[in-house]
Each structure stands twice: as C-alpha cells, then as structure tokens.
Amino acid sequence: MNPGADALALLPEILMLAGAITALLAGSFLARERQWISRILALGALAASATAAAAALAGTATSAYSGSYAIDAGTGAGRLVVAISALLVIVLGTDELRGTERESETYTLILLASLGATVLSGAADLLVLIGAFLLASIPLYALIGMGRTRAGAEAALKTYLQGAFFGILLMFGVAVLYAAVGTTSYAGLGPGLEHAAGALIGVGLVGVLAGLMFKAGAVPGHFWIPDAAEGAGTAAAAFATTVPKIGGLLAAYRLLDHMPGTIAWPLLVALLSAVTMTLGNLAAFSQKNPRRLLGWSTVSQAGYLLMPVAVAGAVPLALPSLLVYLPGYAAANLAAFAIIGAYPNRNQLRAYEGLSTARPWHAVTLVVALLSLVGTPPTGVFLAKLTIFSASWDGGFWWLTVIAAANTVASLFYYLRWLAPAFRTASRDSPNSGDFTPQPWPGSVAIAAACVSLAVGIGAGIIWDAFA
C-alpha cells in the first residue's frame, strides 16, 4: 500500500471534503451579507472535484487502500454526476439561500452529503459502505429541515427515522455477511459466500439491500421522498431526490456484481424494480402539487434504474445503461425542480397556466425536463431506457421489460397534467394567476440542465452508433 498514491487517487473526494471544511470555517467568520464567499468556495471545490474526476476517467481501473475503494468507470461516473449535480443545486439555491442565517452551513451539508454519495459509488468493502451510508445520510437530515418550516421539520423527522431504521438493517446485514465469510472485502465475498448457508446469505444481503434502497428512494425505503420533495427548500428537495440516488444505485450494482449465483438475488431486485416503478406512477397520478408529483416521479425512476442492477454481472450492457441513465435523470430532475424554484409561490399544477405565453423558454425547458423523465428522444433518458430494456430482456426478465414499458406509457399522463396548464391561457380562477416574474438563478439553471439532458442523449447516441 502506498499512502501517497492512494491519497492522490482519491483527489476528487479530498477536494469535496476540503471544500466543505473551508466553506464552514469561512462562514463562521464572515458577516451574513458576505456569506456568498462560502458559496464561491463550495462551487470552486465542486468544479475542481469534477475536473479531477474527468481526468481520472482517462486512466485504467484500479483500487486504493488495499482494495477497499474501487476506482473504475462506475466510480468515475458517480464522482462526475454527483459533483456536477451538487454544483447545479447550489447555483439553483442562490436566490433562496442568499443572506439566510444558515447559508454557509447549507453549502457545507451539500458538500458532505455529496462526498458520502461519491464514496458509496466506489466502496468495495462493507465497512467503507457503512461509513459512506452514514456520511450520505446524516447531512441530508439536517439539509431537509434547514428551512425550519413545519413541513420541513416533519419531512426531516420522517427521513431521519427511516434512515436510522434502514441504516440499522444495513449494518445488521453487514454483520451477518461478515459472520458467514469472515471478510468485509467485496473481493472475498464472492468466493466465500459460495460455500456459506443460503439462508444466512439471504438475510445478510436483504439487510444491506434495504439500506441501499433507502438511499436510492426505492421500495421499501421510499416513504421519505415525497415529504422531502414537498417540505424541504427547493435546493434541498432537488438535492435529496437526485444525488443520494446516484450513490445508492452504484453501490447496489457493485455489491451485487460480487454476489454468487447460489441465491436468487436477481429475482428479488427485479421484483423491487417492478413494485417501485408501479407504486411511484400510481401515487403520482393524483398529485396536484408539482413538488409532490416530482417526489413520486423520482420513486418511479428508481424502479427503472434498478433494472440494470437486477442483471448486474450477467449482461454486458447492464453497467453502461446505468451510467447513461444516471446523468440523464439527474439533469432532467434538476431542470424540473429549477422551474419550481423560479416560481416558488406556485404550489399547484394549475398555477402554471399561461407560462408558455409569459416565459416561453421556461415552458420549453419544462417540456424537455418532463418528457426526458418519460424517456422521449433525443434526451438522455430515451437512450438509457432503450438500453436498460435491452439489458433486462437479455438477462431473462422479459416480464420486467413489459411492466417497465407499460409504466413508461402510463407516466406520460401525470407529466402532461403539468404541461397542459403551462400551455393553456390562464383563467381568472387560476391560483397565483398573473405576473410570471422568475427568480433569476433557478431559471438559468433550468435551461442549463435541460441542455445537459439533451447533450447527454445526443452524445450517448453518437457514441452508441460509433461502437454498435
């Protein structure tokens, strides 16, 4: 083990940690009207982390600290998507957070939770997985309740209670797997578990998966998502429904890729995928609040994202499809939340009546964001859904592919329930009818994120054609 080389290999993570500490210390000594310096420090740390992550992608796959942390395509994608998503969240929240009592603390929490999600994506040891889970969770509880509103406090409490419960399940699962094998390293899990009792493996794996499903926002750990989306501040809600999911899904994929075929874990994950996407869509149908609609939408998206996880290690297309879906989803979800942030007082779908006339660019952005979540061309999610459907079918889960296709068509209904008012003339009884004066920063982030969604789709399509 070379400590210097290992530390250099973790440069993107170190930059995030340094940014969090620097932003917190700076905010402790700055006057409230100068807290923007902490914002600049946080943005600089995330930009530097994303740059280091992009540079590391050109290298070969390796590991650090005796194989406990993997540095490969999955980790690189997780680093990059998390850093850019967190950067967009901070810019999105500029108008909302400027001059507030906890401005610098919010940036610090975003950086720490982002660091936890990043470490989740590269964890190759069960003990590192536990540490990453806690680092990704504890700042999130504070971030959701930072606004000190009644709804935010309720959402933070629900998230904390569920996070604590699923965290205990994860640690219990780790303890059981360690008892069965005698090692916490992923490299040793596969060979060791082949000769362990199937019931013991099942109990341990179910416990660990339950914790990761909480981070992914999937069944059975999904209950906190709609409340967090509705009760937290716009920036916190956008972050909570985007960034933890990235780390949780990549962590689940990496762990399951090392699991032996002696237990039917693919069927378990496939069932979780089907139930998650169906439940998320059914719950979203009746929502009238755009925040809560996006909350249930992100639950359904977790179901689609679990499809390649169900065939981890069995189908070559599984990991590439997941790595295309994550940035496409992140961009689309952040664009939709940025539109909400641009018009923070419009808490009903009908309140967006007249948006296309007053702010046509924002209406177009909303179309791109929501149709991207459906999976229409040429957005990133379109190609991603094609690849995950193919991977699922090739892995033998044809029934899951059929369910996913049906859910995709059904999801168009509730997204159109938001788009239809935006392209309709405002009626006299429309809530918050009248002036559409947007908050400047969220409006800019919405357009930028929508462009990223289109760029991911076009770029991935070009690469796909080149290697097809």
Secondary structure, 3 states (H helix, E strand, C coil): CCHHHHHHHCHHHHHHHHHHHHHHHHHHHCCHHHCHHHHHHHHHHHHHHHHHHHHHCCCCCEEECCCCEEECHHHHHHHHHHHHHHHHHHHHCHHHHCCCCCHHHHHHHHHHHHHHHHHHHHECEHHHHHHHHHHHHHHHHHHHCCCCCHHHHHHHHHHHHHHHHHHHHHHHHHHHHHHHHCCCEHHHHHHHHCCCCHHHHHHHHHHHHHHHHHHHCCCCCCCHHHHHHHHCCHHHHHHHCCHHHHHHHHHHHHHHHCCCCCCCHHHHHHHHHHHHHHHHHHHHCCCCCHHHHHHHHHHHHHHHHHHHHHCCCCCCCHHHHHHHHHHHHHHHHHHHHHHHHHCCCCCCHHHHCCHHHHCHHHHHHHHHHHHHHHCCCCCHHHHHHHHHHHHHHHCCCHHHHHHHHHHHHHHHHHHHHHHHHHCCCCCCCCCCCCCCCCCHHHHHHHHHHHHHHHHHHHHHHHHHHHHC
